[in-house]
């Protein structure tokens, strides 16, 4: 999958991990570059997030450096100096100012970058080929991901030409975004003002990455970045928003399916809420309940655990259990208890690779937008194995 | 372990489960009975909680009926009628008014009580021996508990005699109390006014059961009850509070150690917070993080995950990562990174059956009471097995 027009990219192996690429640099050279970025709200946000937040502020960042295997978090003043040096050397190699680049890191927390191998690698970039495609970039930033994640959508520019949105993402554990999540980078060749890109990208992120949870844990390093090269010409705002949302949703579903140890995609749709915040709170309570997740893993249509999870939202006193409806797939389980005849169909629904739980809260006077859909996965023994045995 | 003086109790097998006792009734006959009770805040609280809340209001409940294997939750109007009938028949059998009894149920959600076997059992109680001890009662209410949980403490009455507090508890999954948790019943023969008992019991519950979490899921049926028979005479308020707290803490630790699939007791102590609420919020974020829990399971001193969990409390903007200290056992891991020499000791600390993580937040101007200790367990493959395979 090629990047949109106007980008050059290099993925290479600096040696942070034993096999495969572990650093990439991508940059847009055109005159009308725009960018948008959202970051983790963690109190322990690392130097990469701090520096990128500064450099993203003007909406004119041209590119990104991503370092895999090491999050460079909780590494003190030296960690900040290391991050600045990486930005400077990368910027020097591709001929832009350090302030025009963003940086994202992912991996172990609490260890310094191996600076000597990073220096050697970055200084060697000046003479390298910059022809990496989206798949190569996505592969270079994987941690426990089982496969690289890319997505692409076409748009039509106002002059009738074709523009593209191409996104890449990583992150299968420590995933419960509240503002951004994991690392996602979205490229487009559309020409767009930074303010317009920012509004469209934040909206798309809110409905996709921010509705994803693998394990309720929020990374210290999460970053979602969009960069527009402008080469393909202007697109309509609505068209841009739809394309960004389609790419981000596609990546979100890939991340959920590849959640650590996941065997199923779990989608929870809540409707009939007072407002979207309430719908999201209830949907997340269901999606994140270890008892719901293990029931889904065991293909057990345990709607009682869904009721339990809704019941945890006890500050939402306008939710009346007698007005709640719980549906597995297309079969209502509460209050219309499934009979013997429906048990076979229920079992079939639960055994599928994608399970959807729909809840109508029936809140009186609920808003038209009182709904939210969230994405996650089941909880398996494999999640425990990955995380009990994964070294610090 | 005998109950305190002034109680008579019966545990029997109504047939709700295949083997063993599944119903118990305990009642205090004396003239100066007092009681206190706290319940789940779940929106889906079942008829047992609704009825017990009514009957506990005056602080003069004399006893409790507990039904195992079936929570009688989300069972509609019929479930409420069934719960009333169980209370009436049990009260009739022991010769008290139905309003003087509390009821607690635990087990599957969304199925009606098997009323015919319950009727037969309760009507047969009139001629039964009432000589069950604490262990028999605790065993009769187990679900996935691996052993019955009891605790006992002695007090000295104001006249120099001995009074006792004896408690029983169950609950190893769906445990994250916010007001009460699981089912716990505490008996004492001390003579105490309902208001005094209530204050002392709620204080004890807040520092013990409400600081316990196995899996972040809050039961729809959780109930903690204290009943005083008054037979042993008055005790000092402070003595009562200390005894209640000791019994509740003992039971809390037993519940944490027996958490579903648990191999280790995990204690998290947070100090140096702005106030107790902040300390508890941070402590729970650490205790409930699946990545911290799996690291503890794998004996991995992964303090980076503890930093991550603290970082999730991003609304607590007065927490400054540079002032935070993280200690495993008695060894500081952040900001004083452990050296090679300490790794062996760290590994030893992590391999023990009890792991304590201490965090000093160092919040400037923090209150003297800005601390909280919470109790939980590791997360193992066995938790998944129990809950993926446990039938609705």
Interface residues (C-beta under 8 A of the other chain):
Chain A: X40 X41 X42 X43 X44 X45 X71 X73 X74 X76 X108 X109 X110 X173 X174 X176 X178 X215 X216 X217 X218 X219 X220 X288 X289 X290 X291 X294 X295 X297 X298 X300 X301 X302 X303 X304 X305 X307 X308 X309 X310 X311 X312 X313 X314 X316 X317 X319 X321 X334 X335 X337 X379 X380 X381 X383 X384 X385 X387 X388 X389 X390 X391 X392
Chain B: X40 X41 X42 X43 X44 X45 X71 X73 X74 X76 X108 X109 X110 X173 X174 X176 X178 X215 X216 X217 X218 X219 X220 X288 X289 X290 X291 X294 X295 X297 X298 X300 X301 X302 X303 X304 X305 X307 X308 X309 X310 X311 X312 X313 X314 X316 X317 X319 X321 X334 X335 X337 X379 X380 X381 X383 X384 X385 X387 X388 X389 X390 X391 X392
